[in-house]
Each structure stands twice: as structure tokens, then as C-alpha cells.
Amino acid sequence: LARTDAAGCEGFEEALTRSQMFVDLGADITFLEAPTSINEMERYCREVGGLKFANMLEQGKTPIIPPAQLQSIGYSVVAYPLTLVSASVKAMEAALQALANGDPDEVQTYLKDFAEIRELVGFDDYYREEARYIH
């Protein structure tokens, strides 16, 4: 994966040139950081060979578009680096506010079933493994 941040400081044309140079030098995937429009995203995918990486950072400079549209434009890989963190923090804040308001019933709307949590974090596997060593 070869990344260029040139669009922000040297301009989009330079970022395109660098991206193609990466491909010419053997990069499997290129990542042109922060295109600012769908037109720039399309141009990058059209004019630069090889596989393309998209970074969908909410409230960033790049437009957030659906995965199917990214694929149709020509992107092969997409990352959502802060989506889950942001959604988790928002849910935590809402749950904490419900607790602060003295409403434990409202908190339940933000919770997963305890059995699901045990499975997701690996408690069930841990307990199965633990059982092998109990005499």
C-alpha cells in the first residue's frame, strides 16, 4: 500500500502523478489521501492503474459515499477508521446521560443481551477452556 498526502499540500495533480509513480514502482494498492469531491475520486480511479484504497472518515475532506458506489467508481478497498469508535462513544454518552437522569430502564435500550456480550468478548471460550483444567 503506497500513500500520498500530496493533494493537501502540492495539489491534486501532483497526488495523481505520485499515485501513478507508486504503481509504476510496483505498489499493489494506492491511497490518495483526502480527495475533496466525487469528481476527484472518479478521476483518481480512472487515471491511476492498480487497486485503490478509500478512506471514509466522517466529517473529513472526502465525501462519504456508499460502498457500492465506491466499487463502481473503481475502489477496491475501503476503511471506516473512526465510524465504530464514534458510534460507540455516542452510545456511551447516551447511556451515561440516562444513568445521570436516574432512568436505568432507558439504559437498557443501549445494551446488548448479556449472553451476546459473553460470546463476543470470548468469555464462553474462556470458560470452556477453563473447564479442561478444573480437577
N, C-alpha and C positions, 0 to 999 in steps of 0.2 A: 504494500500500500504506500503510495507516494502522495504526499500532501503539499499543496501550495496555499499560502495565505496572501499571495501577491495581489489578489483583486482589491484588498483593502488599502494597500499602500502604493502599489505600482499600476493598478488598473486592471480591468477585466481582460483586455487584450493580452497583457503580459501573463496573466494567470492561464489563459488558454495556451499560449506558447509554451509555458513551463510544463503544463499538464501533458502536452503532446511530446515534449522532450522526455518526460518521465517514461512515457510509453515506448518511445524510440530506444531508451536505455534499458528497457526490459521490465518495467513495472507491470505487475499483473492487474492492479486496480489503481485508479487515480481518485484523488479527493480534492476538488477545487472548493476551498472554504468560502462560504458566505456569498454565493450569487444572490443578487438582490431582486431578481424578477424571474418569472417563469420563462420569459424570453431568453434570459441569460442561461438558465438551466437547460433549455432546449438546445441552445447554441453549443454549449459545452458538450452535451451528449452527441450532437450531430457532428461536430468538428474534431473531436478528440477520439482517437481509437481506444480500444480496450474496454475493460469494465469500469463502471463509475460508481462512486460511493456518495450517498446523500446524507446530510446531517440535518435532521428535523428538530431544531431547537426552538421550542415555543418562545415567542417574544424576541427571537433573534432576527437577523437581517434577511434570512432566506424564507420565502413563502412556504408555509406548511401546506402540503398537498397530499391527497390520499395515496396509499401505496400503489394502487392500480394505475394511477396517473403517472407516478414516478416511473413505474415499469414501462409504461407506454412511451414516455419521453426517452427512455434509454438507460435509466439507473438500474444497477444490478444488486446493490446492497444499500440498505437504509438503516440508520441508527436514530433512536429517540433518546438521547443521553440523559435528559432530565425529566421526561414525562412521568415516569413512575415515582421518582422522588417528589416531584411537585404535587402529584395527586395524593401521595401518602401524607405529606405534610399538611395539605388542606384537610384531609380526613382526620388527622390527629388534632388539628386546631378545632375542628367542629366537635369532636368527641370531648376534648378538654373544655370547650365552652359549655357543652351540655352538662358535664360534671360540675362546672363552676355555677351553673344555673340551678343545680340541685335536682337534675332530671335524669336519674340513672336509666329510666325506660328509653329516653331518646338516644342514649349512648348505644343501646342495643342495635339501632339502625346502622351503626358504623362497624359492627363486629361480624366476623366470620364465625361459623359454628366451631366450638372448641375441638371437636373431632377433626375437622378440616385443618385447623391450626396445628394440632399434634402431627398430623401426616405431613403437612407442608414443611415444617421445620425439622422433621426427622425423628421426633420423639418415639413414634411407633417402631421404627427401625432400631433405635437405640434400645428400647425395652425388649425387643426380640433378641437382640444381641446380648443384652444383659442376662436374659434368662438362660443362655447357654452356660454361664459361669456361676450361676447360683447353685449351691450344693444342697 
